[in-house]
Amino acid sequence: MDPKHPGLVLKNGARTGKRWFFRTTRPASTTRAEILIGDYPAVSIEEARSHRATMAKVRAAGRLPTPPNAATGGGKTVGDLFDWFQNEYSRVKRESSVASDAKLIDRHIRPAWEDLPLEDWTADRIDAVVQSLFNATKKGRQAEKLRVLISAANSAARRKSRRWTEPVPWVAAIPNPMADVRQLPDRTKIAGKRPENYKPKLAETQRFYAHLAKLGDPYCDVHRLQVLTCARIGEVTELPWAEIDLSDGTRTLPAERAKNATEHAVMLPEQAVELLQRRWEHRKGEFVFPSRLHPEDPVATDTVRRRLATNRAKLGVADRFTSHAVRHGCLTWMAEHQ
């Protein structure tokens, strides 16, 4: 570590030799990040210090710097790839999604593969990471998420995804290994692995809706609005009045709160408008469903989920019935009645 140039580090790896790094923290998770500057002595100490100064300015602006040779692909590591991806990803996705993916990366990729040269990040190695997680007890869903995450990072770095708009690929010289990565087996057809997504029948959803008053306020109205709009539960619990237009009967979900990072407007059914008008008359802050203890904050999504989970018998629904099952049931019904 150079005390006069904070963050500049020279490391001597058994496989890679001496390399300059810029040590900082990731904006999304505040965990430590080391961004490759270049090999020593090919990159002199003066050049390393100059790159460090540039990268420090980028980090001070709230972004994670990219390696100086980012356009060519030479010398970068798997850790560099996911540092770059997390930085780009955090600009367009919800904070909860960014944090969830950071956990997968930190747990299953960084410990063993952080310093691996990107050109050695082959399909066989990706298979080993994903298949190992898949074979672990009850980790099939996580393995699927990890595979999608790795694929997204590889595609985004080569500008194959429409989500990324910068004209220059982060890495172009190294082929994308995902074409040769095996697909995961269907979890629903493997003994001992049951499907995680429960899809209630229409009659069960109707029974659930009819008994929602037993949950009390605001939980009953949270689930009523979810059923009426087929929204994700988090989009309902965190709903601010600013997204609602009662005169037009619409709700506009901004890009930063949408799972697909795209702003879109939703026409509200008459019952939903009536529910919102009733709550508007007794509003206590900026959120439609404020927390009882802290009205300046929305009701916690986990609290709403627990309320449902502990009252399934009263609501007349199955043990696997969840708030997300409501959305699955609604989408299935719409698909069958197009």
LINNORFEN-V964772 format. One record per residue. N is the residue number from 1. RES is the residue in one letter. SS is DSSP state (a for helix, b for strand, c for the rest). PHI is phi as a letter, one per 20 degrees, with the letter a starting at -180 (* if undefined). NEAR is the number of other ideal C-beta (glycine too) atoms within 10 Angstrom. Layout:
# LINNORFEN-V964772
n = {N;N}
res = {RES;RES}
ss = {SS;SS}
phi = {PHI;PHI}
near = {NEAR;NEAR}
This chain:
# LINNORFEN-V964772
n = {1;2;3;4;5;6;7;8;9;10;11;12;13;14;15;16;17;18;19;20;21;22;23;24;25;26;27;28;29;30;31;32;33;34;35;36;37;38;39;40;41;42;43;44;45;46;47;48;49;50;51;52;53;54;55;56;57;58;59;60;61;62;63;64;65;66;67;68;69;70;71;72;73;74;75;76;77;78;79;80;81;82;83;84;85;86;87;88;89;90;91;92;93;94;95;96;97;98;99;100;101;102;103;104;105;106;107;108;109;110;111;112;113;114;115;116;117;118;119;120;121;122;123;124;125;126;127;128;129;130;131;132;133;134;135;136;137;138;139;140;141;142;143;144;145;146;147;148;149;150;151;152;153;154;155;156;157;158;159;160;161;162;163;164;165;166;167;168;169;170;171;172;173;174;175;176;177;178;179;180;181;182;183;184;185;186;187;188;189;190;191;192;193;194;195;196;197;198;199;200;201;202;203;204;205;206;207;208;209;210;211;212;213;214;215;216;217;218;219;220;221;222;223;224;225;226;227;228;229;230;231;232;233;234;235;236;237;238;239;240;241;242;243;244;245;246;247;248;249;250;251;252;253;254;255;256;257;258;259;260;261;262;263;264;265;266;267;268;269;270;271;272;273;274;275;276;277;278;279;280;281;282;283;284;285;286;287;288;289;290;291;292;293;294;295;296;297;298;299;300;301;302;303;304;305;306;307;308;309;310;311;312;313;314;315;316;317;318;319;320;321;322;323;324;325;326;327;328;329;330;331;332;333;334;335;336;337;338}
res = {M;D;P;K;H;P;G;L;V;L;K;N;G;A;R;T;G;K;R;W;F;F;R;T;T;R;P;A;S;T;T;R;A;E;I;L;I;G;D;Y;P;A;V;S;I;E;E;A;R;S;H;R;A;T;M;A;K;V;R;A;A;G;R;L;P;T;P;P;N;A;A;T;G;G;G;K;T;V;G;D;L;F;D;W;F;Q;N;E;Y;S;R;V;K;R;E;S;S;V;A;S;D;A;K;L;I;D;R;H;I;R;P;A;W;E;D;L;P;L;E;D;W;T;A;D;R;I;D;A;V;V;Q;S;L;F;N;A;T;K;K;G;R;Q;A;E;K;L;R;V;L;I;S;A;A;N;S;A;A;R;R;K;S;R;R;W;T;E;P;V;P;W;V;A;A;I;P;N;P;M;A;D;V;R;Q;L;P;D;R;T;K;I;A;G;K;R;P;E;N;Y;K;P;K;L;A;E;T;Q;R;F;Y;A;H;L;A;K;L;G;D;P;Y;C;D;V;H;R;L;Q;V;L;T;C;A;R;I;G;E;V;T;E;L;P;W;A;E;I;D;L;S;D;G;T;R;T;L;P;A;E;R;A;K;N;A;T;E;H;A;V;M;L;P;E;Q;A;V;E;L;L;Q;R;R;W;E;H;R;K;G;E;F;V;F;P;S;R;L;H;P;E;D;P;V;A;T;D;T;V;R;R;R;L;A;T;N;R;A;K;L;G;V;A;D;R;F;T;S;H;A;V;R;H;G;C;L;T;W;M;A;E;H;Q}
ss = {c;c;c;c;c;c;c;b;b;b;b;b;b;c;c;c;b;b;b;b;b;b;b;b;b;c;c;c;c;c;c;b;b;b;b;b;b;b;b;c;c;c;c;c;a;a;a;a;a;a;a;a;a;a;a;a;a;a;a;a;c;c;c;c;c;c;c;c;c;c;c;c;c;c;c;c;b;a;a;a;a;a;a;a;a;a;a;a;a;c;c;c;c;c;a;a;a;a;a;a;a;a;a;a;a;a;a;a;c;a;a;a;a;c;c;c;b;a;a;a;c;c;a;a;a;a;a;a;a;a;a;a;a;a;a;c;c;c;c;a;a;a;a;a;a;a;a;a;a;a;a;a;a;a;a;a;a;c;c;c;c;c;c;c;c;c;c;c;c;c;c;c;c;c;c;c;a;a;a;a;c;c;c;c;c;c;a;a;a;c;c;c;c;c;c;c;c;c;c;c;c;a;a;a;a;a;a;a;a;a;c;a;a;a;a;c;c;c;a;a;a;a;a;a;a;a;a;a;a;c;c;c;a;a;a;a;a;c;c;b;a;a;a;b;b;c;c;c;c;b;b;b;b;c;a;a;a;c;c;c;c;c;c;b;b;b;b;c;c;a;a;a;a;a;a;a;a;a;a;a;c;c;c;c;c;c;b;c;c;b;c;c;c;c;c;c;c;b;c;c;a;a;a;a;a;a;a;a;a;c;c;a;a;a;a;c;c;c;c;c;c;c;a;a;a;a;a;a;a;a;a;a;a;a;a;a;c;c}
phi = {*;e;f;e;c;g;n;e;c;d;d;d;e;f;e;d;m;f;b;e;c;d;e;b;c;e;f;f;c;m;f;f;c;c;d;f;e;r;e;d;e;g;d;f;f;f;f;f;f;f;f;g;f;f;f;f;f;f;f;f;e;n;d;e;f;d;g;g;e;f;f;e;n;f;n;e;d;f;f;f;g;f;f;f;f;f;f;f;f;f;f;c;d;f;g;f;f;f;f;f;f;f;f;f;f;f;e;d;d;f;g;d;c;g;e;f;g;f;f;e;e;e;f;f;f;f;g;f;f;f;f;f;f;f;f;f;g;l;d;g;f;f;f;f;f;f;f;f;f;f;f;f;f;f;f;f;f;d;l;e;d;f;f;e;d;f;f;d;f;f;b;c;f;e;f;f;f;f;f;d;e;f;f;f;f;f;f;f;d;d;g;n;c;e;f;e;e;e;d;f;f;g;f;f;f;f;f;g;f;f;d;f;g;f;e;n;e;e;f;f;f;g;f;f;f;f;f;f;d;l;e;f;f;f;f;e;f;e;f;e;f;f;e;d;c;f;f;e;m;c;c;d;e;f;g;f;d;e;f;e;l;c;f;b;d;c;f;e;f;g;f;f;f;f;f;f;f;f;f;f;f;c;f;c;r;e;d;f;c;f;f;f;f;c;g;f;d;f;f;f;f;f;f;f;f;f;f;f;f;e;c;f;f;f;e;m;c;f;f;e;f;c;f;f;f;g;f;g;f;f;f;f;f;f;f;f;d;f}
near = {9;14;6;6;16;12;19;22;16;14;15;9;9;6;8;15;10;13;22;25;23;26;15;21;13;20;17;19;17;9;12;9;24;19;27;27;27;19;14;17;8;11;20;12;14;8;15;23;15;15;22;24;13;12;22;17;11;16;19;9;9;9;15;21;24;19;26;21;17;20;14;14;19;16;21;25;24;23;21;26;25;26;26;22;23;23;20;22;22;22;14;17;22;18;11;12;14;18;13;13;24;20;11;18;24;16;12;20;22;17;8;12;20;17;19;18;16;21;16;13;21;14;14;11;16;23;16;13;19;25;16;13;21;20;10;11;7;10;17;22;15;17;22;16;16;24;22;13;20;25;19;18;24;24;16;20;26;19;17;14;15;6;16;20;9;9;6;8;17;22;23;13;12;19;12;15;20;17;9;12;21;12;8;16;13;10;17;11;8;11;5;7;17;12;13;13;12;17;16;22;12;13;9;19;21;14;15;22;16;11;15;18;11;12;20;11;12;22;22;17;20;26;22;18;24;23;22;20;20;15;20;19;20;18;21;25;26;20;23;14;15;10;17;21;14;14;7;12;15;14;24;13;19;13;13;12;17;16;13;11;16;11;12;11;12;16;11;21;12;9;13;21;20;13;18;22;11;10;19;12;7;7;13;12;14;13;20;25;20;18;17;10;8;11;14;10;13;23;24;14;18;10;14;23;17;12;18;22;12;10;16;15;8;10;19;15;21;14;9;14;21;20;21;16;20;24;20;16;22;20;12;15;15;10;8;8;7;4}
